[in-house]
Amino acid sequence: MYNYLDFEKPVADLEGKILELKKLSESGEAVDVADEIARLEKRSADAMREVYKNLTPWQKAQVARHSDRPHCLDYINTLLTDFTPLAGDRNFGDDAAIVGGFARFRGAPIAVIGQEKGSDTKSRLKHNFGMAKPEGYRKAVRLMELADQFKIPLLTLVDTAGAYPGIGAEERGQAEAIARSTSACLGLKVPSVSVIIGEGGSGGAIAIATCNRVYMLEHSIYSVISPEGAASILWHDSTRAKDAATNMKITAQDLLGLKIIDGIIPEPLGGAHRDPEAVMQAAGNQIDKAFAEFADQNLDPREMRREKYLAIGRNL
């Protein structure tokens, strides 16, 4: 059974009935219920399509945060081979919220940096729920510098609610670390591609997402602040997160229309957690296509990046 979101209750009820009938059928305690199961499965699929046909921005935020969505390490293990992780910022320590290293993507060398949220209680605590501290962003800068040195293209996988806001992080220069990581990302001499696979929250996301190409999964979100944070600032009421999400233009569809991102990667009906393998392969195909485009061009990736980000807000 899936972990259902509140707005998925019609689907949850139908799939619960289907599961009960299948258990009865397997135990031999019921007459043939194949026809009834088929009927309910069709109703369930129809209900799912109806629910996901017009998701609100707040509902998309809930899907983007779903605990069962594939995370950074899932993409790395599925799409990359020969992955060699690197640790530490050579200054303070290692930050498990940022995962990075070198690998091969469909036979070609690649540098990869991503935020890992973790998939269970133990791993979520280890990775600090994907919220990086200064040493995480300084590790990202170190990896970018190595990618530049060895002329290896960069892939970033973004999935964070934002940078860690703790006192220790601020004492160690959180804002400066984010700014330097953003600057390093913009100044790369090699092509770079970023995919927002869940949440793209605030500067914590921008620090590794300012790439030549930025793609979002269909139900991911990308924002300057979380809906809850915006509601707290604007209305002093975090319960109005739904209103904030609606007005902030945080969905992939909104951001494509604003020309902030370069494309949307479709998700299976019901979200990426319903068929992780399919969505990861779709992401891989888009990444491959993006890097192939760079191979056909002789333009400086830095100049392409400069034009891309200076154009935001000017060509609507």
Secondary structure by P-SEA (a helix, b strand, c coil): cccccccaaaaaaaaaaaaaaaaaaaacccccaaaaaaaaaaaaaaaaaaaaccccaaaaaaaaaccccccaaaaaaccccbbbbbbccccbbbbccbbbbbbbcccccbbbbbbbccccaaaaaaaccccccaaaaaaaaaaaaaaaaabbbbbbbbbcccccccaaaaaacaaaaaaaaaaaaaaccbbbbbbbccccccccccccccccbbbbcccbbbccccaaaaaaaacccccaaaaaaaaacccaaaaaaacccccccccccccccccaaaaaaaaaaaaaaaaaaaaaccccaaaaaaaaaaaccccc
